[in-house]
Amino acid sequence: MIDSIWTITQLVSYIKNKLTFDNNLRTVKVQGELGNFSSYKGSGHWYFTLKDNGSSIRCAMFKGYNNAVGFIPKDGDSVIVTGSVNVYENRGELQLIVSDMQLSGQGNFYIQFERTRKKLEPLGYFDESRKKPIPAYPEQISVVTGANTAALQDIRITIARRWPHVVLKEVYAIVQGKEAVESVVSALRQADSLGSDILILARGGGSVDDLWCFNDENIAKAIYECKTPVITGIGHEIDITIADLVADLRAATPTAAATAATPDYHEVQDNITNYVSLMHTSLENRINNIYQTLDYYNVKLAGYGKTVDQISMKLSSMKNIISLSLDKNISTYSEMINNRLSQMNGSMMKMVTEQQGNLVREKTMLKNTVERFYENQSYRYANLITSLDNLSPLKTMQRGYAISAQNGKVIKSVDEIEMNEDMSVRYVDGIIDVKPLRRVKHG
């Protein structure tokens, strides 16, 4: 063999056969940096160089394989490729025929993240319309996180400071590694069954790989199916996982999640104090308005009372005048008739007698009409007086209330009182004069 002279083709073919049938080279994973990347529009094949600090190798990735790559490669990308070692006989070049390509490091995580997101998005996992509102004043909160972790301690301290009366239910889970997905899913379902107002899913900071379990679609599905509103606090502010996108509310950190789940106790106390003050002021204003209304009707009632008395006196006077006038007229007519009776014959006396009877009947009818009119008017004004009396401040004063006045002005607030100045206090049965010495204001 040493004395044999090979052609170039024979040598390259021999090397190619050796490489082709070497099981160690049939399927290899190689990591390196892309260079000289080109894509041929006609065939759709990719050609590039994969290199590291010491060497480089030519690579080819044919259309049937590169269609499955989830990103557009570019020079400088750090990738992990899977393929087989081969020799390109026309140029005698060693090359790698690539069947799969992924970004290495965080770049590959991003590709997987996007694949999961695009898979879940059409299912409605991220829809804002399905997200549940977070209760403003929770009575019980469930927390799913690692046992004895800094994240759990931060949540405990934050909730105890902000909303100390809340009941905290802790459900522990493995939040990193191969067992994390199954453990978190189980913990979420257990926490959701506790009847809490809010569920917090939390994990402290870490690398992308440490937090990767929270991008698993099984955890996303468990959050999606929770009946309890879910707040996530995973990693640091820059870390966003699929779990964050599915949750009803995403917080940047575990501490931020505890803050988002609870109101500030001191702020709530201040708000209650302000509300009570506003209610007291509103009630005081309403009472003052009522006093003003009572004063108004008191003046009106006094006026109505005088008017009713005047009308009653006029009606009585009218009745007496009408009665006296009728009696006087009837007596006058009677005298005139009697004086003339002696001068009339029998036929005329009969007619006069009938006329006299008619006058008597008219007198009776007129007196009855006046009496009915008087009775109706008296009944009407008696009802009016009763209605006005029911509205009178005197009725209120009979229950122990009094009306105070100073310098001719009704007092509605202690702020209006002039110290050491005479003032009057009116009770239902009389008035007393007093002189205020001290002002004490309530509320």
Secondary structure, DSSP 8 states (H G I E B T S, - for coil): --S----HHHHHHHHHHHHHT-HHHHSEEEEEEEEEEEE-TTT--EEEEEE-SS-EEEEEE-HHHHTT-SS---TT-EEEEEEEEEEETTTTEEEEEEEEEEE-THHHHHHHHHHHHHHHGGGTTT-GGG-----SS-SEEEEEE-TT-HHHHHHHHHHHHH-TTSEEEEEE---SSTTHHHHHHHHHHHHHTT--SEEEEEE----TTTTGGGG-HHHHHHHHT-SS-EEEEESSTT---HHHHHSSEEESSHHHHHHHHS--HHHHHHHHHHHHHHHHHHHHHHHHHHHHHHHHHHHHHHHHHHHHHHHHHHHHHHHHHHHHHHHHHHHHHHHHHHHHHTTS-HHHHHHHHHHHHHHHHHHHHHHHHHHHHHHHHHHHHHHHHHHHHHHSHHHHHTTT--EEEETTEE--SGGG--TTS-EEEEETTEEEEE---------
